[in-house]
Amino acid sequence: MKKKQVLTALAMILALILSMAVIFARSRNIREARVNARTQQGTAETLVAGPGRVEPSSEDIKLGSELSGKLKSVNGEEGDSITRGQVVAVLENDDYRAQVASAEAEVSAKEAGLRKALNGARSQERSEAWSSVHAAQAVMDNARSEMDRRQKLFAAGVISQEESERSTREYDVAKAKYQETVERHSLVDSTAREEDLSLAEANLRLARARLDEARARYAKTFVKSPLEGTVLRKHHRNGESVSNSSSNADPILTIGDKKVLRVRMEVDETEVGKVRVGQKAYVMADAFGQQKFWGRVVRVGEQLGRKSIRTDEPTERVDTKVLETLLELENGVQLPMGLRVDAFIIGDPAQVATAR
């Protein structure tokens, strides 16, 4: 009984394998027939054929924000034309604008501090200090006279020693007060010290650096287009949040320059020797039937890599090494961005004869 079950299972597996082989072979034959038919209908000088994808001449540019936050506005819809430097999105930025205002006020305060250090005291302050010196000197002179008078009276035995000593102490106090006002006048009247000026200048430079930093952060809340082109896709709308994660891209818009279209074609590693810049080429797409869109090779890659354009054919090999080649289509050609096409490169007669 068990042997019969094993044989039944093996038979089912074999039938499944045979069915898949038939499907793969049929799909491959259909694909090859389609490419061969297009090649024959195009020209007998076709050297290289391969899959490709339509893209703008600028390639797809995904515009994102350097700051995380909520979108205040997104100024563009798919298909809209945009200019270089145009603001296409704005983040909520009231807090960043307030930081700029605070930094500007700090700079003004530090500039005033530096001017004060450079200019020194005002004339009124100098006059007040000088008047204080004169007043203290008058008090000191009066105290000296009183001290001299009372010392003579003490010598004559008219007053006591205590009164004589008190007058001496009053003179010493007046003299100290006078010295204090002289020093204060000297401080007010003198120019700022070198270290005070250096400190004031350093504080001003720091305040200006903080202002530049605040303005730079505020400017980053405005997302601008780096080129003139077209909005290809709108990923976010007003009120949605965006992030600036380096590990997880979060674009707001995808834009590109559609004035000239290119096709990124993948050339099999066995045929890279047949391709060079300047060769004529054309592309065809299922959506446009037998219509051909002509162009030329403008760039040939320098390094082989893995396939990135899939044809969705079951028999397609994904481990094949390919060389990316750029075809530039003629002016005026309009095709949807990202459209998968069959690309064909044309060689000159001598090159075709060598290839054959």
C-alpha positions in Angstrom: 0.0 0.0 0.0 2.8 2.4 0.9 4.6 1.6 -2.3 1.5 2.4 -4.3 1.3 5.8 -2.6 4.9 6.6 -3.3 4.5 5.8 -7.0 1.4 8.0 -7.2 3.3 10.9 -5.6 6.2 10.5 -8.0 3.8 10.4 -11.0 2.2 13.6 -9.8 5.5 15.4 -9.4 6.7 14.2 -12.8 3.5 15.5 -14.4 3.9 18.9 -12.7 7.5 19.1 -13.9 6.5 18.3 -17.5 3.6 20.9 -17.4 6.0 23.6 -16.2 8.5 22.7 -18.8 5.9 23.0 -21.5 4.7 26.4 -20.2 8.3 27.8 -20.0 9.1 26.6 -23.5 6.0 28.1 -24.9 6.6 31.4 -23.1 10.2 31.5 -24.3 9.2 30.7 -27.9 6.6 33.5 -27.8 9.1 36.0 -26.5 11.8 35.0 -29.0 9.3 35.1 -31.8 8.2 38.6 -30.8 11.7 40.0 -30.6 12.8 38.2 -33.8 9.7 39.6 -35.6 10.5 43.1 -34.5 14.1 42.8 -35.4 13.3 41.5 -38.9 10.7 44.2 -39.5 13.2 46.9 -38.4 16.3 46.3 -40.4 18.7 43.5 -41.3 21.5 45.4 -39.6 20.3 44.9 -36.1 23.2 43.8 -33.9 22.0 43.9 -30.3 18.6 43.5 -28.8 17.6 43.7 -25.1 15.1 45.0 -22.6 15.0 48.6 -21.6 13.1 51.2 -19.5 12.1 54.7 -20.4 13.4 57.5 -18.2 13.9 61.3 -18.4 17.2 62.7 -19.4 17.8 63.8 -15.9 16.9 60.4 -14.5 14.2 60.2 -11.8 15.0 62.7 -9.1 13.3 62.1 -5.8 12.9 65.3 -3.8 12.7 64.8 0.0 13.2 67.0 3.1 16.4 67.3 5.1 14.2 67.7 8.2 11.5 65.6 9.6 8.1 67.2 10.1 4.6 67.9 8.9 4.0 69.2 5.4 2.4 72.7 5.3 2.0 72.6 1.6 2.9 70.6 -1.5 2.9 72.8 -4.5 2.6 70.5 -7.5 0.5 67.8 -9.1 1.6 65.0 -11.4 2.3 66.4 -14.8 2.9 70.0 -13.7 5.8 71.8 -15.1 8.3 73.3 -12.5 11.2 75.6 -12.8 14.7 75.5 -11.3 14.6 76.8 -7.7 10.8 76.7 -7.4 9.5 75.9 -4.0 7.6 72.6 -4.4 6.9 71.9 -0.7 7.0 73.7 2.7 7.2 72.1 6.1 5.5 73.6 9.2 8.2 76.1 10.3 6.9 78.5 12.9 9.4 77.2 15.5 12.3 77.5 13.0 11.2 81.1 12.2 11.1 82.0 15.9 14.7 80.6 16.3 15.9 82.9 13.6 14.2 85.9 15.3 15.8 85.0 18.6 19.3 84.6 17.0 18.9 88.0 15.3 18.1 89.7 18.6 21.1 88.1 20.2 23.4 89.4 17.4 22.0 92.9 17.9 22.8 92.7 21.7 26.3 91.5 21.0 26.9 94.2 18.5 25.8 96.8 21.1 28.2 95.2 23.6 31.1 95.5 21.2 30.3 99.1 20.4 30.2 99.9 24.1 33.6 98.3 24.6 35.1 100.2 21.7 33.6 103.6 22.5 34.1 103.4 26.3 31.9 105.5 28.7 29.7 108.2 27.6 30.7 111.9 28.1 28.0 112.3 30.8 29.5 109.4 32.7 33.0 110.9 32.4 31.7 114.3 33.7 29.9 112.6 36.6 33.1 110.7 37.6 35.2 113.9 37.4 32.7 115.8 39.5 32.9 113.1 42.1 36.6 113.5 42.2 36.4 117.2 42.9 33.7 116.7 45.6 35.8 114.1 47.3 38.9 116.3 47.1 37.0 119.2 48.7 35.9 116.9 51.6 39.4 115.7 52.0 40.9 119.2 52.1 38.3 120.3 54.6 39.1 117.2 56.8 42.8 118.0 56.6 42.3 121.6 57.7 40.1 120.5 60.6 42.7 117.9 61.6 45.5 120.5 61.6 43.4 122.9 63.6 42.5 120.3 66.3 46.0 119.0 66.6 47.2 122.6 67.5 44.4 122.9 70.0 45.4 119.6 71.6 49.0 120.8 71.7 47.8 123.9 73.6 45.7 121.8 75.9 42.4 123.2 74.8 40.8 119.9 73.6 41.2 116.3 74.6 43.3 113.7 72.8 40.2 111.9 71.8 38.9 114.8 69.8 42.3 115.2 68.1 42.3 111.5 67.1 38.7 111.7 65.8 39.7 114.5 63.4 42.6 112.4 62.2 40.3 109.4 61.5 37.9 111.6 59.6 40.7 112.9 57.5 41.8 109.3 56.7 38.3 108.4 55.6 38.0 111.4 53.4 41.4 110.7 51.9 40.4 107.0 51.1 37.1 108.3 49.5 39.1 110.7 47.4 41.4 107.9 46.2 38.3 105.7 45.4 36.8 108.5 43.2 40.1 109.0 41.4 40.3 105.3 40.5 36.7 105.2 39.3 37.3 108.3 37.1 40.4 106.6 35.7 38.4 103.5 34.9 35.6 105.4 33.2 37.9 107.6 31.3 40.2 104.9 30.0 39.8 102.8 26.8 38.7 99.2 26.9 41.3 96.6 27.6 42.5 94.2 24.8 41.0 91.2 26.5 37.6 92.9 26.9 37.5 93.8 23.2 38.5 90.2 22.3 35.8 88.8 24.5 33.1 91.1 23.0 34.3 90.3 19.4 34.2 86.5 20.1 30.7 86.8 21.6 29.5 88.6 18.5 31.1 85.9 16.2 29.3 83.2 18.2 26.0 85.0 17.9 26.3 85.4 14.2 27.2 81.7 13.8 24.1 80.8 15.7 22.1 83.1 13.4 23.5 81.5 10.3 22.7 78.0 11.8 19.1 79.1 12.5 18.6 80.6 9.1 20.0 77.4 7.5 17.6 75.2 9.4 14.7 77.5 8.4 15.7 77.4 4.8 15.6 73.6 4.9 11.9 73.8 5.5 11.5 75.0 1.9 12.0 72.1 -0.6 13.2 73.5 -3.9 13.5 71.9 -7.4 17.1 71.5 -8.5 16.1 71.7 -12.2 13.5 72.6 -14.7 11.2 69.6 -15.4 7.9 67.8 -14.7 6.4 66.3 -11.6 6.3 62.6 -12.3 4.8 61.4 -9.1 3.4 63.0 -5.9 4.1 60.8 -2.9 2.8 63.1 -0.1 0.1 65.7 0.4 -0.6 68.6 2.7 -0.7 67.7 6.4 1.2 64.4 6.0 4.4 63.8 7.9 7.8 63.2 6.3 11.1 61.9 7.7 14.7 62.4 6.7 15.8 58.8 7.6 18.9 57.8 5.7 18.0 54.2 5.8 14.4 54.6 4.5 13.9 57.1 1.7 10.7 59.2 2.1 10.4 61.4 -1.1 7.8 64.1 -1.4 7.9 64.4 -5.2 9.6 62.6 -8.0 10.6 64.9 -10.9 12.5 64.7 -14.1 13.4 66.6 -17.3 11.1 65.1 -20.0 12.3 67.4 -22.9 14.5 64.6 -24.0 13.8 60.9 -23.1 16.3 58.2 -22.6 16.1 54.4 -22.5 18.2 52.5 -20.0 19.0 49.3 -22.0 20.6 46.1 -20.6 23.0 44.5 -23.0 23.9 40.8 -22.4 27.6 40.3 -21.5 28.0 38.1 -24.6 27.2 41.1 -26.8 28.9 44.1 -25.1 31.7 44.1 -27.8 29.2 45.1 -30.4 28.1 48.3 -28.7 29.6 51.8 -29.0 28.6 55.4 -28.5 26.9 57.0 -31.5 25.2 53.9 -33.0 21.6 54.3 -34.2 18.9 52.5 -32.2 15.2 52.2 -31.8 12.7 50.9 -29.3 9.3 49.3 -29.5 6.7 48.7 -26.8 3.6 46.4 -26.8 1.4 49.4 -26.0 2.4 51.1 -29.3 2.3 48.0 -31.6 4.9 48.1 -34.4 5.7 51.8 -34.0 9.4 52.5 -33.7 11.0 55.3 -31.7 14.4 56.1 -33.0 17.5 57.4 -31.2 21.2 56.7 -30.6 23.6 55.3 -28.1 24.9 58.1 -25.8 26.6 56.1 -23.1 28.0 52.7 -22.6 28.6 51.4 -19.0 32.0 50.6 -17.6 31.0 47.7 -15.3 28.8 44.6 -15.7 26.1 44.1 -13.2 23.0 42.2 -12.4 19.7 42.6 -14.4 17.4 45.2 -13.0 14.8 45.2 -15.8 12.5 42.2 -15.6 10.4 41.0 -18.6 8.1 38.9 -16.5 8.9 35.9 -18.7 9.0 32.6 -16.7 12.1 31.5 -18.4 14.0 34.7 -17.9 17.4 34.3 -16.3 18.1 36.8 -13.5 21.7 35.7 -12.8 22.9 37.0 -16.2 25.5 39.7 -16.2 24.5 42.8 -18.3 26.0 46.1 -19.2 23.8 49.2 -18.9 23.7 51.3 -22.0 21.8 54.6 -22.5 19.9 55.4 -25.6 18.8 59.0 -26.2 15.5 59.2 -28.2 14.9 61.8 -30.9 13.4 65.2 -29.8 9.6 65.2 -29.6 9.2 61.5 -28.6 6.8 61.2 -25.7 6.5 58.0 -23.8 5.4 57.2 -20.2 8.2 57.2 -17.7 9.1 53.7 -16.6 7.6 52.0 -19.6 9.4 48.8 -20.4 10.4 48.5 -24.1 12.4 46.2 -26.4 15.5 48.1 -27.5 17.5 47.4 -30.7 20.9 48.8 -31.6 21.8 49.2 -35.3 25.3 48.6 -36.6 27.0 49.8 -39.8 27.4 47.3 -42.7 31.1 46.5 -41.8 30.2 45.8 -38.2 27.2 43.7 -39.2 29.4 41.6 -41.5 31.9 41.1 -38.7 29.2 40.1 -36.3 27.8 37.6 -38.7 
